[in-house]
Amino acid sequence: MPNDHRIEANNEEATDFLLTLRRVTFADPLHWLARGTRDFLRAPAIGLFFGGCFVGMGWALVIAFHNAPAIVLGLSAGFLLVGPFLCMGLYFVSDLLERGQRPRLIDAAMAWRRKLDTLAIFGVMLLVLEMLWARASLVVFALSFRGSMPDFSDTLKSLVDPRNIDFILAWMALGSVFATIIFAVSVVSIPMILDRRTDAITAGLTSIRLVLTQPVVMLWWAAIITVLVVLAMLPGFAGLLVVGPILGHASWYAYRAAVEPRAQQ
């Protein structure tokens, strides 16, 4: 019997590697946001808890910025790296709500324990990208300012000083490349890991395949996420208290809409 279970597990993993992607439309991201908002309102206490975590991340970066601005500009990618993992609890909540069950905060906060080994491998993959991004940011600083760091002690205005236009353009281009790669790898991979028996490589490749085969809609979804997060960060990161969990719930529905359910495989 144990061997039979291993065979079934292996067969399911093989099927997941070849799973079918659904066609999503330009209007679908707005539906995902609507459903994400509904889930947030159905479990507001849990959503606010995770939203508070996003706000805390933002302020942690601000505090660190005063001590090591060059490094923090690279580590700001942490929003893209930690965010999907932090949203796992929100994915878990949306899954339960879909099933008509009542979620609990303790279960949502510990949702990562269900797939710890797979998440650890996936986390290493994203960490490598983060380290490359941070290192590349330091190189951009070194080349742009020729070893002389600008003074960022007062405000961020010096960072966007027109005299630093070469640095601004180079850093934005670098950030866009790495942000696109991280988005492509993680847009549906972590919900997929939570939802089914799969490995980190398969989940990442499925996510990349979705972005490559439906780039217009997925870039539209990425643009929506970017705009909402930037606007939420403006009032002292306070907007992330609500926008963060809504996007987390919405990302679950993005996965559900784009990847064929297991029951239909």
Summary of the structure (lengths in Angstrom):
residues: 265
radius of gyration: 19.6
end to end distance: 23.9
largest distance: 70.1
contacts: 832
relative contact order: 0.19
helix: 80%
strand: 1%
